[in-house]
Amino acid sequence: MEQRGYINQNPDLDAVFAALADPTRRAILSRLAAGEAPVNEIAAPFAMTQPAVSKHLKVLERAGLVERDIDKQRRPARLKAEPLAAAVGWLEEFSRFWSSSFDELDGLLEELKTTKEKGTQDG
């Protein structure tokens, strides 16, 4: 589906967000933040087979979030944080909107509180 007026300036970002959409892949990234690990170690806490974990690792690799080395019989996986930084940067573009929305909500809540206090004093 083509979106008119939309230019995808960072197609890699789509792959990052798609990879992050799965809770298992997010858990794998959290594990790899502690250091590199082989598939069997990554698979240990999950109720799934090593081949299933390998499929998740491949998605993370395609998104550029993980890289794997060949170390004799092992293929340890390692976190690559640069694509995550790009995702965070993209999300930060919306922080002004969020701050503004929260400021408006704070103002509304303060106004409601003042109105309620005034109604209590009058009654």
N, CA, C and O of each residue as an XYZ file, in Angstrom:
492
protein
N       0.846     -1.169      0.000
C       0.000      0.000      0.000
C       0.895      1.236      0.000
O       1.750      1.380      0.874
N       0.712      2.100     -0.941
C       1.505      3.321     -1.037
C       0.804      4.435     -0.277
O      -0.412      4.604     -0.376
N       1.580      5.186      0.476
C       1.034      6.308      1.223
C       1.422      7.588      0.514
O       2.606      7.872      0.326
N       0.434      8.351      0.126
C       0.702      9.603     -0.589
C       1.273     10.639      0.359
O       0.834     10.770      1.502
N       2.256     11.369     -0.133
C       2.852     12.426      0.656
C       3.768     11.927      1.759
O       4.224     12.709      2.594
N       4.034     10.650      1.766
C       4.866     10.065      2.818
C       6.158      9.568      2.199
O       6.145      8.791      1.244
N       7.258     10.018      2.744
C       8.561      9.542      2.282
C       9.202      8.808      3.432
O       9.441      9.390      4.490
N       9.481      7.541      3.236
C      10.118      6.753      4.279
C      11.602      7.085      4.275
O      12.356      6.586      3.439
N      12.015      7.928      5.211
C      13.387      8.392      5.249
C      14.343      7.375      5.860
O      15.555      7.480      5.669
N      13.830      6.409      6.580
C      14.688      5.418      7.195
C      14.006      4.055      7.160
O      13.377      3.656      8.140
N      14.123      3.333      6.040
C      13.446      2.039      5.947
C      13.961      1.034      6.976
O      13.243      0.102      7.336
N      15.195      1.211      7.453
C      15.710      0.312      8.477
C      14.916      0.442      9.772
O      14.811     -0.513     10.542
N      14.361      1.620     10.006
C      13.564      1.855     11.198
C      12.322      0.971     11.205
O      11.894      0.509     12.263
N      11.741      0.733     10.028
C      10.589     -0.170      9.937
C      10.965     -1.562     10.424
O      10.207     -2.190     11.163
N      12.121     -2.042     10.017
C      12.580     -3.368     10.431
C      12.845     -3.412     11.933
O      12.568     -4.420     12.582
N      13.378     -2.325     12.489
C      13.639     -2.265     13.934
C      12.333     -2.355     14.706
O      12.210     -3.156     15.632
N      11.343     -1.525     14.324
C      10.074     -1.554     15.043
C       9.345     -2.886     14.847
O       8.694     -3.367     15.775
N       9.439     -3.479     13.680
C       8.824     -4.797     13.459
C       9.476     -5.836     14.356
O       8.792     -6.685     14.925
N      10.796     -5.772     14.484
C      11.510     -6.725     15.347
C      11.135     -6.507     16.810
O      10.977     -7.468     17.563
N      10.993     -5.248     17.211
C      10.671     -4.934     18.599
C       9.216     -5.232     18.958
O       8.858     -5.239     20.135
N       8.381     -5.476     17.954
C       6.967     -5.727     18.209
C       6.720     -7.048     18.923
O       5.649     -7.247     19.496
N       7.686     -7.944     18.898
C       7.504     -9.262     19.503
C       8.145     -9.305     20.894
O       9.316     -8.953     21.039
N       7.394     -9.733     21.921
C       7.938     -9.750     23.282
C       9.125    -10.703     23.456
O      10.014    -10.438     24.264
N       9.146    -11.799     22.712
C      10.275    -12.726     22.805
C      11.542    -12.054     22.292
O      12.610    -12.190     22.891
N      11.424    -11.335     21.196
C      12.605    -10.656     20.659
C      13.075     -9.546     21.594
O      14.277     -9.324     21.739
N      12.138     -8.853     22.225
C      12.548     -7.832     23.198
C      13.271     -8.484     24.374
O      14.250     -7.935     24.879
N      12.802     -9.640     24.811
C      13.458    -10.359     25.913
C      14.852    -10.823     25.492
O      15.789    -10.785     26.289
N      14.985    -11.251     24.264
C      16.303    -11.665     23.755
C      17.252    -10.474     23.764
O      18.405    -10.606     24.174
N      16.784     -9.320     23.319
C      17.630     -8.128     23.330
C      18.029     -7.751     24.756
O      19.166     -7.346     24.996
N      17.103     -7.881     25.695
C      17.427     -7.596     27.095
C      18.512     -8.533     27.592
O      19.428     -8.114     28.300
N      18.409     -9.800     27.221
C      19.434    -10.764     27.624
C      20.780    -10.400     27.008
O      21.805    -10.446     27.689
N      20.786    -10.042     25.741
C      22.036     -9.725     25.053
C      22.653     -8.413     25.542
O      23.844     -8.175     25.339
N      21.853     -7.568     26.182
C      22.403     -6.342     26.753
C      23.407     -6.669     27.861
O      24.277     -5.855     28.171
N      23.289     -7.850     28.452
C      24.220     -8.292     29.503
C      25.492     -8.885     28.913
O      26.466     -9.091     29.636
N      25.499     -9.162     27.620
C      26.682     -9.729     26.972
C      26.294    -10.772     25.944
O      25.159    -11.248     25.916
N      27.262    -11.124     25.093
C      26.964    -12.087     24.030
C      26.652    -13.457     24.623
O      27.056    -13.778     25.741
N      25.921    -14.257     23.843
C      25.508    -15.577     24.309
C      25.205    -16.470     23.116
O      24.786    -15.988     22.064
N      25.421    -17.790     23.283
C      25.051    -18.737     22.229
C      23.542    -19.001     22.260
O      22.870    -18.690     23.243
N      23.029    -19.564     21.195
C      21.587    -19.799     21.058
C      21.038    -20.632     22.205
O      19.968    -20.327     22.731
N      21.760    -21.691     22.604
C      21.217    -22.549     23.667
C      21.054    -21.786     24.977
O      20.120    -22.053     25.733
N      21.942    -20.847     25.254
C      21.825    -20.032     26.461
C      20.681    -19.032     26.330
O      19.956    -18.775     27.291
N      20.526    -18.474     25.138
C      19.433    -17.530     24.904
C      18.087    -18.252     24.999
O      17.118    -17.694     25.514
N      18.027    -19.475     24.510
C      16.779    -20.240     24.473
C      16.356    -20.759     25.846
O      15.178    -21.050     26.052
N      17.290    -20.880     26.786
C      17.018    -21.525     28.077
C      15.766    -21.019     28.798
O      14.980    -21.849     29.253
N      15.534    -19.718     28.930
C      14.354    -19.276     29.693
C      13.027    -19.357     28.941
O      11.971    -19.105     29.522
N      13.072    -19.705     27.661
C      11.851    -19.724     26.863
C      11.315    -21.137     26.704
O      12.073    -22.107     26.673
N      10.005    -21.234     26.605
C       9.360    -22.519     26.359
C       9.246    -22.720     24.849
O       8.148    -22.844     24.307
N      10.413    -22.750     24.175
C      10.445    -22.960     22.731
C      11.753    -23.637     22.361
O      12.701    -23.671     23.146
N      11.783    -24.162     21.181
C      12.967    -24.882     20.715
C      14.071    -23.909     20.315
O      13.829    -22.723     20.089
N      15.284    -24.440     20.235
C      16.394    -23.621     19.764
C      16.177    -23.138     18.333
O      16.512    -21.993     18.028
N      15.616    -23.985     17.426
C      15.343    -23.476     16.078
C      14.362    -22.293     16.080
O      14.495    -21.377     15.268
N      13.390    -22.312     16.980
C      12.440    -21.192     17.069
C      13.162    -19.931     17.538
O      12.907    -18.843     17.023
N      14.057    -20.072     18.510
C      14.839    -18.923     18.983
C      15.751    -18.437     17.869
O      15.947    -17.232     17.710
N      16.313    -19.365     17.092
C      17.166    -18.980     15.961
C      16.400    -18.144     14.952
O      16.957    -17.215     14.368
N      15.124    -18.462     14.737
C      14.301    -17.668     13.820
C      14.131    -16.243     14.350
O      14.193    -15.278     13.588
N      13.918    -16.122     15.659
C      13.818    -14.787     16.256
C      15.138    -14.034     16.088
O      15.143    -12.840     15.788
N      16.251    -14.736     16.281
C      17.560    -14.104     16.118
C      17.767    -13.626     14.681
O      18.368    -12.575     14.457
N      17.275    -14.389     13.716
C      17.410    -13.971     12.315
C      16.637    -12.691     12.042
O      17.112    -11.828     11.305
N      15.451    -12.557     12.627
C      14.678    -11.321     12.472
C      15.459    -10.154     13.080
O      15.537     -9.074     12.495
N      16.029    -10.386     14.252
C      16.819     -9.347     14.907
C      18.073     -9.006     14.099
O      18.483     -7.846     14.046
N      18.672    -10.005     13.478
C      19.839     -9.764     12.618
C      19.464     -8.920     11.408
O      20.166     -7.967     11.070
N      18.349     -9.271     10.750
C      17.917     -8.509      9.566
C      17.621     -7.054      9.921
O      17.811     -6.156      9.101
N      17.153     -6.830     11.152
C      16.868     -5.459     11.596
C      18.147     -4.739     12.023
O      18.124     -3.542     12.313
N      19.256     -5.468     12.059
C      20.529     -4.869     12.446
C      20.724     -4.750     13.941
O      21.652     -4.080     14.395
N      19.856     -5.399     14.721
C      19.917     -5.299     16.175
C      20.850     -6.322     16.816
O      21.260     -6.169     17.966
N      21.176     -7.352     16.069
C      22.021     -8.439     16.571
C      23.012     -8.814     15.494
O      22.695     -8.787     14.305
N      24.209     -9.163     15.915
C      25.164     -9.745     14.979
C      25.671    -11.034     15.598
O      25.738    -11.179     16.818
N      26.024    -11.964     14.724
C      26.487    -13.271     15.198
C      27.837    -13.587     14.577
O      28.086    -13.331     13.399
N      28.692    -14.148     15.408
C      30.010    -14.569     14.966
C      30.047    -16.079     14.859
O      29.231    -16.780     15.457
N      31.003    -16.568     14.090
C      31.234    -18.005     14.035
C      32.467    -18.274     14.866
O      33.564    -17.832     14.527
N      32.287    -18.996     15.954
C      33.356    -19.302     16.890
C      33.384    -20.813     17.059
O      32.788    -21.354     17.991
N      34.080    -21.491     16.151
C      34.123    -22.965     16.100
C      32.705    -23.501     15.974
O      32.051    -23.263     14.959
N      32.218    -24.214     16.970
C      30.874    -24.789     16.893
C      29.795    -23.810     17.372
O      28.608    -24.018     17.123
N      30.205    -22.769     18.042
C      29.238    -21.806     18.579
C      28.993    -20.691     17.574
O      29.831    -20.412     16.716
N      27.846    -20.066     17.694
C      27.562    -18.843     16.933
C      27.001    -17.827     17.920
O      25.797    -17.568     17.929
N      27.871    -17.248     18.753
C      27.361    -16.319     19.767
C      26.715    -15.092     19.131
O      27.174    -14.580     18.110
N      25.646    -14.643     19.762
C      24.932    -13.450     19.312
C      25.327    -12.287     20.217
O      25.592    -12.456     21.408
N      25.357    -11.104     19.612
C      25.755     -9.901     20.335
C      24.812     -8.763     19.938
O      24.430     -8.630     18.775
N      24.453     -7.957     20.916
C      23.567     -6.811     20.692
C      24.295     -5.720     19.913
O      25.458     -5.420     20.181
N      23.601     -5.138     18.954
C      24.088     -3.942     18.241
C      23.093     -2.829     18.558
O      21.948     -2.863     18.107
N      23.527     -1.864     19.321
C      22.608     -0.847     19.848
C      22.328      0.309     18.895
O      21.373      1.053     19.116
N      23.122      0.485     17.849
C      22.944      1.652     16.973
C      21.535      1.770     16.404
O      20.969      2.864     16.419
N      20.940      0.673     15.898
C      19.571      0.814     15.382
C      18.566      1.198     16.466
O      17.574      1.868     16.179
N      18.812      0.782     17.704
C      17.923      1.179     18.799
C      18.020      2.682     19.035
O      17.022      3.333     19.343
N      19.220      3.228     18.892
C      19.402      4.670     19.054
C      18.596      5.429     18.000
O      18.032      6.484     18.290
N      18.541      4.902     16.793
C      17.748      5.535     15.731
C      16.260      5.504     16.088
O      15.543      6.476     15.850
N      15.800      4.393     16.655
C      14.393      4.281     17.055
C      14.077      5.261     18.182
O      13.031      5.910     18.174
N      14.980      5.362     19.143
C      14.787      6.305     20.245
C      14.756      7.740     19.712
O      13.928      8.546     20.138
N      15.649      8.053     18.791
C      15.667      9.381     18.188
C      14.359      9.706     17.503
O      13.855     10.825     17.610
N      13.805      8.731     16.798
C      12.532      8.941     16.110
C      11.422      9.187     17.131
O      10.597     10.081     16.944
N      11.396      8.408     18.198
C      10.375      8.572     19.233
C      10.509      9.917     19.950
O       9.509     10.525     20.334
N      11.740     10.372     20.124
C      11.951     11.644     20.805
C      11.375     12.825     20.030
O      11.112     13.878     20.611
N      11.181     12.660     18.735
C      10.560     13.722     17.946
C       9.148     14.029     18.443
O       8.621     15.115     18.202
N       8.549     13.079     19.126
C       7.182     13.241     19.612
C       7.137     13.727     21.059
O       6.051     13.939     21.597
N       8.285     13.906     21.696
C       8.295     14.291     23.102
C       7.646     15.654     23.324
O       7.002     15.867     24.351
N       7.805     16.581     22.376
C       7.161     17.890     22.495
C       5.643     17.729     22.542
O       4.969     18.388     23.334
N       5.108     16.853     21.694
C       3.671     16.593     21.679
C       3.222     16.022     23.012
O       2.229     16.471     23.584
N       3.969     15.012     23.517
C       3.604     14.391     24.789
C       3.659     15.407     25.913
O       2.747     15.465     26.738
N       4.714     16.210     25.960
C       4.854     17.215     27.017
C       3.693     18.196     26.968
O       3.119     18.536     28.003
N       3.348     18.648     25.780
C       2.250     19.581     25.612
C       0.938     18.950     26.086
O       0.156     19.595     26.785
N       0.702     17.716     25.715
C      -0.529     17.024     26.115
C      -0.599     16.866     27.627
O      -1.659     17.054     28.223
N       0.527     16.521     28.253
C       0.555     16.375     29.705
C       0.348     17.720     30.396
O      -0.321     17.793     31.427
N       0.918     18.781     29.833
C       0.720     20.120     30.400
C      -0.759     20.513     30.343
O      -1.295     21.076     31.298
N      -1.409     20.216     29.226
C      -2.833     20.510     29.092
C      -3.652     19.707     30.106
O      -4.586     20.231     30.712
N      -3.299     18.451     30.281
C      -3.993     17.601     31.245
C      -3.793     18.124     32.665
O      -4.739     18.164     33.452
N      -2.564     18.525     32.996
C      -2.299     19.101     34.319
C      -3.163     20.337     34.551
O      -3.733     20.511     35.628
N      -3.257     21.193     33.535
C      -4.085     22.401     33.651
C      -5.547     22.066     33.881
O      -6.213     22.681     34.714
N      -6.046     21.079     33.132
C      -7.443     20.669     33.281
C      -7.694     20.092     34.671
O      -8.699     20.417     35.304
N      -6.794     19.245     35.147
C      -6.961     18.653     36.478
C      -6.934     19.725     37.573
O      -7.706     19.662     38.530
N      -6.055     20.695     37.427
C      -5.976     21.792     38.397
C      -7.271     22.598     38.382
O      -7.775     22.998     39.431
N      -7.805     22.833     37.185
C      -9.069     23.577     37.051
C     -10.217     22.806     37.700
O     -11.045     23.401     38.389
N     -10.276     21.492     37.489
C     -11.324     20.663     38.102
C     -11.193     20.659     39.620
O     -12.195     20.723     40.333
N      -9.973     20.585     40.109
C      -9.724     20.587     41.550
C     -10.196     21.902     42.163
O     -10.843     21.911     43.211
N      -9.867     23.013     41.501
C     -10.267     24.337     41.987
C     -11.787     24.459     41.985
O     -12.365     24.986     42.936
N     -12.439     23.981     40.933
C     -13.902     24.029     40.828
C     -14.544     23.194     41.929
O     -15.536     23.608     42.527
N     -13.986     22.034     42.193
C     -14.531     21.144     43.245
C     -14.366     21.782     44.616
O     -15.283     21.753     45.436
N     -13.178     22.364     44.864
C     -12.946     23.023     46.158
C     -13.886     24.194     46.345
O     -14.391     24.403     47.448
N     -14.131     24.958     45.306
C     -15.013     26.113     45.363
C     -16.451     25.641     45.638
O     -17.173     26.269     46.413
N     -16.862     24.540     45.003
C     -18.196     24.000     45.201
C     -18.383     23.481     46.618
O     -19.476     23.576     47.176
N     -17.336     22.940     47.195
C     -17.400     22.442     48.568
C     -17.516     23.597     49.557
O     -18.227     23.491     50.555
N     -16.826     24.689     49.287
C     -16.873     25.856     50.177
C     -18.229     26.561     50.090
O     -18.711     27.107     51.082
N     -18.839     26.548     48.909
C     -20.132     27.220     48.721
C     -21.269     26.423     49.339
O     -22.294     26.988     49.719
N     -21.088     25.107     49.441
C     -22.180     24.246     49.872
C     -22.201     23.994     51.272
O     -23.078     23.279     51.758
